[in-house]
Amino acid sequence: MAGRADSTVLAGARVVLPTGTVENGRVIVEGDRIAGSATEDARTLDLTGYWVVPGFVDMHNHGGGGASFTSGTVDEVLTGIRTHRAHGTTTLVASTVTGEMDFLAHRAGILSELVQQGDLAGIHFEGPFISPCRKGAHSEGLLRDPDPAEVRKLMDAARGTAKMFTLATELPGGIESVRLLAEHGVIAAIGHTDATYEQTVEAIDAGATVATHLFNAMPGLGHRAPGPIAALLEDERVTVELINDGTHLHPAALELAYRHAGAARVALITDAMDAAGFGDGRYQLGPLAVDVKDGVARLVEGDSIAGSTLTLDTAFRRSVTVDRIPVGDVVQSISANPAQLLGVYDKVGSLEPGKDADLVVLDEDFVLKGVMRKGEWIIEPGA
Ligand SMILES: [Zn+2]
């Protein structure tokens, strides 16, 4: 057909589509999109023996490659974004950690420009509206109760690019803040919370739709006090984030969430900090010092786990090879579900004609061998 850009046909691979896995499938890339048919002079790339899956979508990520999304310069933030892209994350939301309100508003301005130019898919504010009882790696002195006026201040500073707020919804102002976010199409996520079961149900009824790293930074599941975990797992309106790095969750906890919520309600995230894709050493997470040893990040003061050093290619491989989650379910949890939550499933999150050519090539052991974003190889298989 005249006027069409040359296309490339990725042939011979197992291609994971929303409808199932196609053996010896084809993905046609034309320009920056996936196409339904190839031009006559299309180039063919033989990917026999590989899997082709949609690019990963990470909705909770604080940094990587030695760079922090909360404090880094624009160049450093871009380094973090590129680090995660090289691990298959083609759509990324930048998460901040607790800081002063003015500082967070300032960061929202910087990050929003990267959203506008297409490098980020949005901003996630994790803190300061969280519980001192479940603060994790957030500065206790800077925590505050959720206040709709302050939530709005950060939303305004982000100029329409705020995608998610993590809130301890049981605190004063929590439910009003959930309602405000829901009204504006911003995800209200329940996390770093000390809520009871009943309080969690109330927040879901008010419009909260995500559990921030389920199990982590919230009360455990008790038989008389089922707490937030039972409420979040049982409600069809909620998607639960899971950090599958082998440190944050026991495999049985991951399996419990997959079985109970189903793959359609799980979002695999990294919650990565600067050391992801970089290495062990001393780092800063907002104002707090963190030591990373053997890939596990802990606060210097108090020993709390301080984010992860996970990348989503590792989470994918672990979910399939260690936890034995079916490949199609992992694809749904790592690409489609977060894309749907973020409101970008019309562009990314599955390998369908018309969408961005964002894809990951994995070998038979689920090791990443290629990444394409908007039709360009970030890592070319075999290169
Ligand atoms: Zn986080």
Boltz pocket constraint, residues with backbone or C-beta under 6 A from the ligand:
constraints:
  - pocket:
      binder: B
      contacts: [[A, 60], [A, 61], [A, 62], [A, 95], [A, 96], [A, 126], [A, 271], [A, 307]]
      max_distance: 6.0
